[in-house]
Structure formats: C-alpha cells, structure tokens
Amino acid sequence: MRAFRTLSLRSLPLIGSCTAALLVPLTLPLGGAAQAAGSAEGAAPRTAAATQSLSLSEMTPLAGSSGAGEGGEDGEPVLSLAGQGLPATDTDPFSLLGVVWSDADEEFHGTIEVRARDAGSGDWSDWIALDSHPEHAPDAGAVADEGDETRGGTAPRWVGESDGVQARVAPEDTTAALPDGLSLELVHPGEMALDLLAPQPEAVPAAGDHVGPRPGIVIRSKWGADESLRESGYAYTDTVKTAFVHHTADTNNYSCSEAPAMIRAIYRYHVVSQGWRDVGYNFFVDRCGTIYEGRAGGVIEPVLGAHTAGFNHNSMGIAVIGSYGSTKPNQDVTDALSLLTGWKLGLFDVNPSGTANRTSQGGGKYAKGTTVNMYNISGHRDGFATECPGDQLYSALPGVRSLASKLQGR
C-alpha cells in the first residue's frame, strides 16, 4: 500500500492565484477502487446526452466557391471546395460534431467541411475544415482493449448549441475512393449542475523521493461522465514513462464553465461514435488551468489511453482544450501541466526534464519496433506525424519540464 502525506495547495507559491482558485481536489483516497466508486456516484445530467448519426454514404452534389475559404479557428485556413455532402438540415440540438467511418485502419484522403446553425440566433457558422487524419487513436496492437468495432474518425469539433448542420466532402482527387460507412455524428453533451468542491488539504501518495505536489483534479463524477457508456473494466500498462501533451485543436473561444460539457461531448464521441472503451485522453486541462480526470481507472494508476498511436503503452495523454497553433498558452495552462506532470511522473520516479528510449508499437510516426529517445514530457508530434499540440504549446514545453522538475525538488 502506498504511504500518504498531507499537503495544502495554499502552500504552493509557484501557482497563479487564478489557477489555484479553480483547482478542485479529490476528497477520496486516490486508489483505483476508491476512484471507481467515487465516479460511479456521479449526478445524472438534467438534460440527457444524445448522439445523432446522419449518413453521408449517399450524398448529393454540392457547389463550392472558388479560391480559399475564410479563416478558421486559430487563424488556420479553411478550404472551399465543390463536392458531395449533406445540404442544410434541421436537427435536434447538438454542440459537438465529427465524421466517422467503418474501418479504423483506413485513412481519409480528402477534405471534410461542416458548418452549424446557432440555435439561438439562427446564424450559420463559417465552413470549418475537420481534421481527417485519425491522430488520437489506440495502438494498432491494443485495439482489442478498446472494443470490437472501433471506427475511424475526424477530430471532434465543438460548435456550441446548434440545431442545424451542413456538410461537404471531397476526395483528394477524382480517382480516390471515400471510406465506407461515412457518418456525420452530432453530439449533445447533456446538462448538469456542477457541484465543484473548494480546495482543501488532501492525502498525497509519496511513492518516491521526487513526487511533486498533487494538484486538484475534477474527477469524472464532477464533470458528469455517464459511466454506463464506457466498458465496465479498466485497461492498465506497467508504468508511466512519458507524458504526451496534446491540444484538442478546437475553439479557444469558450468559457471555462463550458469545459465539463466539452469533455462530456468528446467522451461520448470517442465511445459512442468511434467505439472506444472510454475517452482517449487520461487528463484534460482547460484554459483556466483546471485539471480533469479523463479515462477511468484511477488517477494514480498507469491507465492505458488512446491518444498517441504507437506510444499509448506506459504513457499518459493530457489534452489542453483549445487550439495552440498561433495562440500562446497562458500561465494557468502551463502551471497546470507542470503540476500534473510533476506529480504523476514522480509517482513512477520519472524526471520531467529527462529523456527515455521508447519503442513504437506501430501505427504512428514510427514503424513497429523502432526505438526513439523522447523527452519524458513530449508533444504529440514527437510520437506521431502531426502538428499537435500546436507550435505555441509545443514551444512552451521546455518551461513546463523545468517547473515540473522544480516541483519534484530536483
């Protein structure tokens, strides 16, 4: 059994006041069984969550404008195209969308654009290009741990409360075939009253000489996870050697009170639409620096995630909600990342500023069996051919490593 020591977050001078005020600690011991029991008692949403699936298998021709489209979130260009798709369609309310297809191993070679109608104003959004490369995924050899019918899919996109949608899809050339089973997934996260607890002294497992202070974490029951959606068991690896930092490549224009709903929507998209056993990330961080438990199994445990194909084993994935290609993460975000990694890596006697040799399981940037020396706090792009976590967040990682090491007393 792990030893426990007591620590008050009030004693941490390195953490900004905004972050410290928003951090929400666990009030139960952080073991797997206790964690699962606490999660199972979560309050049900006031409005039930739901997923609408609109088939894109038989699409109608759509006209596209010529030239470049309007800029998308974070200044990234959105393409305009002529192709096939779904005409403007009335829907039940939803707040997040994405496109999935039948074969999880099949890549989508083309462009997918969507736009949503605001439920309040009735205005249509600009066209949004969905990331059609399945960058956040289970390892190829671990698909059996995820579910029997995992599906490929785009990154999900938060669009806010909407009641109408339009989509258009185009292959990269006239000879390319689109994947079978294309479906536009519209997710309503449900609504719930969050009863966040005030920060207070808490038990901290002291597993080694260099364990950073445990940050406050909003557990699954507090962000409204529907535990009936996921697989009933848990999947674990042996240890945690690497923390992979991601961004959700989503909007930065959200209030932090919306973050729990965004997480519920991503969770539902990963499980219901893509067939994964649970949400892919082990933790989330919002732009106010609040840390949330992601995949179930115990926040102190080496829970197998589905976030960095090829390197999900013996690692953890942290998703910062937002897009950080040209937007610099604020100090609340970087402090939260430092706190979380300094604590969690310390439990497994890992130096946040160090490196380790990792062997790819395949399905990502490196062929199966390839040994790669990586920082113990790496960006998603270090293990997968992607721009994630965005240039600005990636360039902030040296500072995260340095502060995490200081928090460990190194």
C-alpha positions, 0 to 999 in steps of 0.5 A: 500500500502506498504511504500518504502525506498531507499537503495544502495547495495554499502552500504552493507559491509557484501557482497563479492565484487564478489557477489555484482558485479553480483547482478542485481536489479529490476528497477520496483516497486516490486508489483505483477502487476508491476512484471507481466508486467515487465516479460511479456516484456521479449526478445524472445530467438534467438534460440527457446526452444524445448522439445523432448519426446522419449518413453521408454514404449517399450524398448529393452534389454540392457547389463550392466557391472558388479560391480559399475559404475564410479563416478558421479557428486559430487563424488556420485556413479553411478550404472551399471546395465543390463536392458531395455532402449533406445540404442544410438540415434541421436537427435536434440540438447538438454542440459537438460534431465529427465524421466517422467511418467503418474501418479504423485502419483506413485513412481519409484522403480528402477534405471534410467541411461542416458548418452549424446553425446557432440555435439561438440566433439562427446564424450559420457558422463559417465552413470549418475544415475537420481534421481527417487524419485519425491522430488520437487513436489506440495502438494498432496492437491494443485495439482489442482493449478498446472494443470490437468495432472501433471506427475511424474518425475526424477530430471532434469539433465543438460548435456550441448549441446548434440545431442545424448542420451542413456538410461537404466532402471531397476526395483528394482527387477524382480517382480516390475512393471515400471510406465506407460507412461515412457518418456525420455524428452530432453530439449533445453533451447533456446538462448538469449542475456542477457541484465543484468542491473548494480546495482543501488539504488532501492525502498525497501518495509519496511513492518516491523521493521526487513526487511533486505536489498533487494538484486538484483534479475534477474527477469524472463524477464532477464533470458528469461522465455517464459511466454506463457508456464506457466498458465496465473494466479498466485497461492498465500498462506497467508504468508511466514513462512519458507524458504526451501533451496534446491540444484538442485543436478546437475553439479557444473561444469558450468559457471555462464553465463550458469545459465539463460539457466539452469533455462530456461531448468528446467522451461520448464521441470517442465511445459512442461514435468511434467505439472506444472503451472510454475517452482517449485522453487520461487528463484534460486541462482547460484554459483556466488551468483546471485539471480533469480526470479523463479515462477511468481507472484511477488517477494514480494508476498507469491507465492505458489511453488512446491518444498517441498511436504507437506510444499509448503503452506506459504513457499518459495523454493530457489534452489542453482544450483549445487550439495552440497553433498561433495562440500562446498558452497562458500561465494557468495552462502551463502551471497546470501541466507542470503540476500534473506532470510533476506529480504523476511522473514522480509517482513512477520516479520519472524526471520531467526534464529527462529523456527515455528510449521508447519503442513504437508499437506501430501505427504512428510516426514510427514503424513497429519496433523502432526505438526513439529517445523522447523527452519524458514530457513530449508533444504529440508530434514527437510520437506521431506525424502531426502538428499537435499540440500546436507550435505555441504549446509545443514551444512552451514545453521546455518551461513546463519540464523545468517547473515540473522538475522544480516541483519534484525538488530536483 
